Amino acid sequence: MAVNKPLKSAPGRRLETVSVCMMVKNEEKRLGAALASVREWVDEIIVVDTGSTDRTVEIAESFGAKIYHHPWEYNFSKHRNQSMQYAGCNWIFILDADEELAEGQGPLLRKLMENPPPHIHCFLMELNNTMPGGNSTFLMHPRLFRNHVGFHYEGKVHNRPILTGPAMATKILLLHHGYNEDDAVMDIKHKRRILMIRKWVEEEPENLHARSYLAHTLQSSPEGLNESIEQALIGLELLSHKPPKEQADFGPHLYYPLLNCLTSLNRDDEAIKYAGQCMDLAPNYPDSLFFLCQIYFKRAQWQELYDTAVKFLDLQSECRRFPERFIYYENLSAPQENLIRARLIQACAHLGREDEAEPVFNAMFGENDSELTTKLAVQGLIKNDFGILARSLTNIAQQKMPQWPWPPNFVGLVEIKSQEQQAGYSKQEGLRLLEENKPLQALPLLEQANHIMPNDGQVMLAMARIFSEQGQREQALPWLIGGLNAHPGHPWAWQALADYYFESEQYLPAQACYQRYLSMARSDPQARQRYEQSLNLSREQTPVRMKPPKLLFIMAGGLSPKLLQQPAPHFLMGRAWGEFLTTGFESQSDPMWAALLTGSNQFTHGIFVDSSWSNPFDLSQSKAPCIWEVLPPHLRLGFAAMPLDGPGLKLPGWSLPGYPHGILHPNQVRPNPLAGLALAHGYRSDYLLSNYDEQMLHLLLFGNVIQEAFMAQMERNKIVAAMNMPAVDVLILGFNALDYQQRVHGLAQYATYSIYQQFYGWVETLLAALQPENFAIVSQRGLGQTPNYFGGGAYVLSWLKGENGQANITDIAPALADLLGGDKTALGRPRS
């Protein structure tokens, strides 16, 4: 860090002296940066060490610090006060090892010490808590104190400063990095902190600070949300008996965890109630407005959202201009200004105030999250058919940020929305002509509509009817399957599909389709006869549910390290989790799946980037053979909706497509006739139906329980369909719901945790129903976001390496080959 020499005092003025006082233990990682930031600007450095076993003391000594040793007594305030007892200067500057005086602030500190006002006992600094992803929270915090005036700290855990005289705000910026650690460090800190705070609450049950800190600490994990609410409410009850000034000063510390947890648990009416109370108590506290904005957006209460968002943004602006008015309020919603601007743009559009949207949009650029939030704003407009405004804002983004990928992509989405309106007219006219028995006139209009809306069930069923009535059954087949996939309640379509399979001597899908048809048309004797014939002719084809596979292999996106640390039913399975690490530099998904399935790294399998719509992922492109290519030829494999792009894989068995292909098509299923069997048993491709839906994922799922339920239902349908496919030796199922929820909501939200628990329910049900000889669960998402894991990886149940063992991601394919009698020596070699 570059520093300048201290300023000299002006002639005739006395420069006050400053002691930096610190308490430390095992802080070798950050201590050097902290001391380097202040060394040139203070007169002495006091360090109380409470038992370090690393290089902490050595580092402190290298900066000329005076070291004092005191054994750790589980009392932060006591050790903080001990450090101040050794201070010999006029002023005390409290600094933690994970903090830094921001660059360029040293001269401001020395300038402040030129004859400070004699009545001032304390100076406040702007404390920015740096967070993962480049975000930060803001707090005015007392850090510079006059010595020998009785200033001290109280509180065993979150030590709080007890002021003895007037304080004054400064513009000096202090950076706190303690919340910007990796998951392992933060987990250790969290567990240590929660134990100490619980003990503090037990010893002092009426201590407001203890209750507040416990509520704040509990809110960081899903299982702590309800207890956090309880602790905050107890604290508010205690606070209600205090004087009004104390209620106004301390209330936000209790209301934040309360509002955060209530919102996370979708207890919105309670959140609105308590947000109102918080605003009455502390009208210049912005976080309560943030939670109200989120609730009003979810409920589509556009006027309330507009009013609240404008007030929130005005208050954040005031907070930056006059930070001294927000003393002791930690502005946790400051990094969310752009998110609220994106919400405000939606409100403007719905309220007919589109002229106000453009200046709001322009204000979003230059922030850390501007690329994501501007995209989110335009997505919302596209979704709700505000195409003209969406096009205008997209053009602004494209001009200001030509390097961003989303504006060019969204130009097409805006056009799609405008084209869909025209396609809707073609569809209605085509359906009308078909009802008037004019199929040849209806056909081109329906084809035009299908070109723009390829997943419209009504259009597909109409096309199927035209081809069926003209005797063109082969041409009708994909339209029947697609139409029934979208709208399964049409008896005539099930009959037409069943007749096609029966007359093609495909008796397994024929009997399944006749079964669906007869559940709606019980009095059709010909269909009943054909059903019984198909049933007899297909009896020798045992379904999966009747014969356990040798291996059930589940590939699940979204099982991150954080989720696996939560209380989870995997212990009920009688197995522990092991970790798979990666060898290489790639953090993208497809190269990791390729490494896992080929048992080789990127340089060997040759897949380096993720797939796209124009270049779908196909493991047959790998330069090295995949696991199923080295297995014995008699083994039969079944793949159901792996989290991979592209149609069903060619393999000795059967396969169903993975996302994002949407409506089922016979050419996506291998062998093709099994499309009807899968369809009849409820199979639909995964949640995403189109490129447009994938772009709109955040808005489709955010706060929409119907869409969340739809997505979960798709996963259940996938299981049911797979259970009724022909029996195989190895059954591979892919699950994507958890991955999607985690992308939209993050980790600690109720929606993510709910799908996580549902996923384990699906797995346990499968295990109980199939009772496979072996099973494994692998996940790729999560490790790619953790630097300690070198850019990617997977989790797997412990059958490979034992309890909580670690293995390389490329180890699983050889292990599977051993398990199933394949030739593992062929893995990693070039294809012959």
Salt bridges, closest charged atoms under 4 A:
GLU16 OE2 - ARG14 NH1 2.39
ASP43 OD2 - ARG110 NH1 3.50
GLU44 OE1 - LYS66 NZ 2.73
GLU58 OE2 - ARG55 NH2 3.52
GLU73 OE1 - LYS78 NZ 2.54
ASP96 OD1 - ARG80 NH1 2.78
ASP98 OD2 - HIS176 NE2 3.19
GLU99 OE2 - ARG143 NH2 2.64
GLU100 OE2 - HIS177 NE2 2.90
GLU114 OE1 - ARG13 NH1 3.83
GLU114 OE1 - LYS111 NZ 3.79
GLU154 OE2 - HIS152 NE2 3.14
GLU154 OE1 - ARG160 NH2 3.50
GLU181 OE1 - LYS29 NZ 2.83
GLU181 OE2 - ARG30 NE 3.03
ASP187 OD2 - LYS191 NZ 3.24
GLU203 OE1 - LYS156 NZ 2.41
GLU227 OE2 - ARG198 NH1 2.72
GLU237 OE2 - HIS241 NE2 3.07
ASP249 OD2 - LYS245 NZ 2.44
ASP268 OD2 - LYS298 NZ 3.02
ASP269 OD1 - ARG299 NH2 2.62
GLU270 OE2 - ARG267 NE 2.84
GLU318 OE2 - ARG325 NH1 2.74
GLU337 OE2 - ARG320 NH1 2.72
GLU337 OE1 - ARG341 NH2 3.56
GLU356 OE2 - ARG353 NE 2.73
ASP385 OD1 - LYS417 NZ 3.36
GLU415 OE2 - ARG391 NH2 3.35
GLU420 OE1 - LYS417 NZ 3.53
GLU429 OE2 - ARG432 NH2 2.39
GLU436 OE2 - ARG432 NH1 2.59
GLU436 OE1 - LYS438 NZ 3.40
ASP456 OD2 - LYS427 NZ 3.03
GLU469 OE2 - ARG465 NH1 3.59
ASP499 OD1 - ARG530 NH1 3.06
GLU503 OE1 - ARG473 NH1 2.21
GLU503 OE2 - ARG530 NH1 3.23
GLU629 OE1 - ARG831 NH1 2.38
ASP686 OD1 - LYS718 NZ 2.89
GLU708 OE2 - HIS745 NE2 3.38
GLU715 OE1 - LYS718 NZ 2.48
ASP739 OD2 - ARG743 NH2 2.90
ASP739 OD1 - ARG781 NE 2.93
ASP818 OD2 - LYS824 NZ 3.13
